[in-house]
Amino acid sequence: MKNNLDHKDPNTILNYIKELENAVAQPLLDLERREDVKVKIRVDEKVAPAMFKSDPFIPNGFIANSLTIKAMRSDIFILGETFEDLTVDYHCACGKNLDIQFWKFCPFCSREFKL
């Protein structure tokens, strides 16, 4: 199922999730029982753009370059084991393909998304 969500607005995503729930006549998530997970990410410019590596100093933490950290969304909805329902594939002018549910702008070239 493809969608035209405004991935910059978490409320739009939540409304889309509610539409999916109505389509299958059962809840996809229980906001009362949700888990908020925070991940520690530290800057390391040696990591390639849009990539993350395990942090050797912080258990369960990651390292990424500064552009990747600036470009990544801080509010990602995860429904179970898959990201497919909220996927929006995007081909950036820099030639890279991205799923913009994870990014505010291109983590390779800093271009804004033209949706």
Buried (B, 14 or more C-beta within 10 A) or exposed (E): EEBEBEBBEBEBBEEBBEEBEEEEEEEBBEEEEEEEEEEEBBEBEEBEBBEBEEBEEEEEBBBBBEBBBBBBBEEBBEEEEEBEBBBBEBEBEEEBEBBBBBBBBBBBBEEEBEE
